[in-house]
Amino acid sequence: MSKGIAETANGPEYVLGHSDRELARLKAQAALIDPTTRRFLRAAGITPGMCVLDVGSGAGDVAFLAAELVGDSGSVIGVDRAPAAVTVASARAAARALTNVMFREGDPADMSFDRPFDAVIGRYVLQFQKDPAAVLRRLATHARPGGTIVFHEIDWSGLASIPPVPTFDLCCQWGADAMRLHGTETHMGTKLHSAFVDAGLGSPTMRLEAPVGGMPVTLPWLEIFKELIATLLPEMERLGVATAAQVGLETLVERIGSEAISTTSLIIGHSQIGAWVRRPLASP
């Protein structure tokens, strides 16, 4: 979720940062979310031989997914403004001996490339932008006419527990409040349609998935959720949303799990929403 686009620089600093712990969280998160992103990319038409631009690459996971889909006959360029993210992503690509993916540092909305791309993709990027439609409009210029533009975003309003799990519900509210007060769009998933239309790209095809289950099936997702709350905790305290003592990170998962088991509750994670279009033949 390292989202380096120009509008971010003009607004609040990126709320999740680029610490070692956050980059590690991104990699753990990818293990759970990658299957959903892969389905979105495949449905959007990412196929072997394509040249793909991945914006806001972070630790590189979406670029690696794209590299898998385009194969050796295709190529992927991942771009991020954060040097730490580019360093980590490049090292991971080297460790995997990938020859069809590379990473560059910079703002993809302002960069120039040798050729247009068959697809421009991104995951958890637009929620951090001051004007998502403007960002989409600029990024779309990197796609060839008729090329694919596909983004995967989340919506915090999808979080739920049935019957209610009080500790989980409270943490969801704290996390959403901290993101929103910092300037992040917590409903970007459901706002993708309007962002694409406002960018002049037309109405996108969309899909929604969400992690859902009771205990202990939902435990791996809860561990990732805890790490997200840990990343947000300094901002929660700064904004007066919640204190470290109230959150109780050390026992958070255990308390949520215990409450969920006692009421045989179902826990629903963030709504994962994908949207994609073909770039119009006339520039947006």
N, C-alpha and C positions, 0 to 999 in steps of 0.2 A: 504494500500500500504506500509505496514511496512515490508521491504524486507530484512530479516536477513540471508544472505548466505555468505560463506567465501569470495568469490571474491569481495563482496562489501567492506569488511573490508580492502582488499588490494588495493582498488581503492578509488575514492572520497567518502566522507561521504554521506550517504543517503540524497538526496536533499530535500525531503519533510518533514523530521523530525518526531517527535513524540509528538508535543505539544498537549494540550487539544483541541485547535481549529482544528488541523489536524485530530485528532482521531474523533472529532465530524463531520468533513467533510467526513471522510471515511464512517461513519454510514449513513449520508445523501446521499452520492453517492450510497451506496448499495441499497437504496430504489429504485433507478432508474435502476441500472445495474444488480441487482440480477436476474430478470426474464431472462435476456440473459444468465448469467452464469448457471442458472438452466437448461435452454434448452441445453447448451453445455454438462453439466454433464449427463443429461438424455440420450442424443444422444451418449455419450461416453460409456454408459452402467453402470452408477452408480445406483445400485438397492438395495432393502432391504437385510439386512444381511451382507453387506460388511464391512470390516475394512479399514478405509481410513486415509491417512496422508495428512494434509493440511499444505503446507509450506508457510512461510511468512504470517502468519495468520492475523496480524494487530489487528483490533478490533473484529475479529472473525466471520465476516459475511459469508465468504465462508464456514467456518467450520459448521456454523449453517445450511446453505443450504444443505451441505452434510449429516448432522445429520438428517435432514428432509427426505432426499432420502433413507438413509440406515435404518431408523426406529429404534425401540427399540431393534430389533434383531442384529443391527449393531453397529459400534462404530467409533468415529472420534477422532484423536489426532491432535491438531493444534500446530504448533511450530513457535516461533518468537524469534529473538535475543534481541528484545527490552523489558526490564522489564515492562515499562509503558504499552505497548501494551498487554502483557500477563495478567497484572493485570486487565485492562479494559475488555478484552475478558472473563476472568474467572468470573468476577463480573456479566457480562451480561448473561453468561451461568447459573450462580446460580439464577439470577433473573427470568430466564425462566424455572427454575426447570428442566434443561436438565440433564439427567443421562447418555446419550450415547456420550457425548463430553467432552474432557478435554484439557487443554492447558499447554504446557511446554516451558520453556525458553531455548534457545540454537540455534546452527547452525544445521539445519536439514541435511545438507550435511555431517556433521562430527559425528552426533549422532548415537547411537545404540539403537535398540528397541528389545523387547522380541520376536517378530515374524514379518515376512514380511507382507506387506499390500496388500489388493486386489486392491487398487488404490492409486496413489500419485497425488495430485492435487495442483493447485496454480493459483491465479489471480494477475496480475500486479506484477510479481516477476522477470521474466527473463530480463525485460528491464533495471533493475538496476544492472545486473551482468556484470563483465568485460569479462567473457567468458561463454555465455549462454549454449553452447554445453557441456562444461566441467561440468557445474552445473547440467544439465539434466542427463549426464552420471552418475554422483555420486548419484543423487536423485533416479535414476531408480533402483539402487541396493536395495532400500527399498521396491520395489514392487516384489511380487512373480513372478516367470516365468509365462507368460500369463496374468499377472495383467495389469491394465489400468494406463496409464500415460496421464494426461490431463492438459493443461495449457490454460489460457485465458489472452491474451495480447491486447494492443491497438496499433494503428498506427496514429500518428499525421497528416500524409499526407491526411487522409480522411476528415479532417476539411475543410468546404467550405461554402460559402454563394452565392446564385444565385437568382436574380442579386446580385452583390457584396454589402456587408455591411461593409464599410471601418473600423469602429472601431472594429468590431468582427475580421475581417481578420488580422488587425494589432496586436491585442492581441494574436491571434493564433500564429502569427509569433514570437512575443516576448516570449511566453511561450515555444514554440518549441526550440528557440535559447538558452534560459536559460537552458533547460534540456540537450540539446546536448552539450553545452559548459561545463556543469558540468560533463558530462560523461555518461549520460543516453541515451539508444538506443530509439530514437523516432519512429523508424519503426519496433519495435520488432514483432508486429502482423504479418506483411508480411514476416518477417525473421524466423518465427516459423518453416516453412518447412525445411530450411537449417539447423537450430539448431537441430531439431530432427534427420535428416539424419547424420549430423556430429557427433552426440552423439552415433551413431550406433544403433538407434532405428527404422530406416526405415522411409519411407514416411508416414506422418500422414494424417488422415482424417481431413478436415478443414471446418469451417463455418465462415461466416462474417455477422454481423449485425451492424447497426448504428442508433442512434437517429436522427430523421429527422422531420422537420415541420416548419411551419411559426409561427408568433405570433398570439395569446398568447400561443399556444400549446407548444412551445419550451421553455417557460419561466422557468419551474422547472429545466430543464437542464442548462439553462443560469445561474441560481443562483449557481448551483454546479460548473460550469465553472469559475464563478467569485471567488469562494472560492479557487479553484485550483490556479488561478492567484494570489490571496492574499498570499497563501502559498509560491509561487515562487517569490514574489516581492522582498524580501531581496536579493535573488540570482540574480535577474535581475539587481538590482542596483549595487551589488558587481561586476558583470561581465560587467557592462556598457551597458546592453541591453536596459533598459528603466528606467525612474525614476518614483517615486510614483506620481508625478504631471502629468506626461504623461499618466499614467494608469488611474488615477482618480477613484479609487475603489468605492467611495461612490455613484457615479452616473453611473458606468459602465454599469450595466444591463439596466438602463433606456435609456441611449444613444444608446446602441445596439438595444434595442426594438424599439425605435423611428425611427431609420434608417431603420430597417427591415420592419416596418409598412408602411413607406412612399414609399417603393419600392416593397411592397408585396413580400419580399424576402423569400426564403427557406433557413433554416440553417441546416447544416449537422454536426453532432458531430463526435468525434473520431470513427474510425473503430474499432469495437469490434470483435476480431478474436479468435476463439477457435481451438485447435489442439489436437488430441489424437491418441494414438497407444496402442497396446498390447505389453508388454515387451517381447522381443524375448525369446524363451526357453533357448537359450544360452546367458550367461551374456554379455551385451554390453561392 
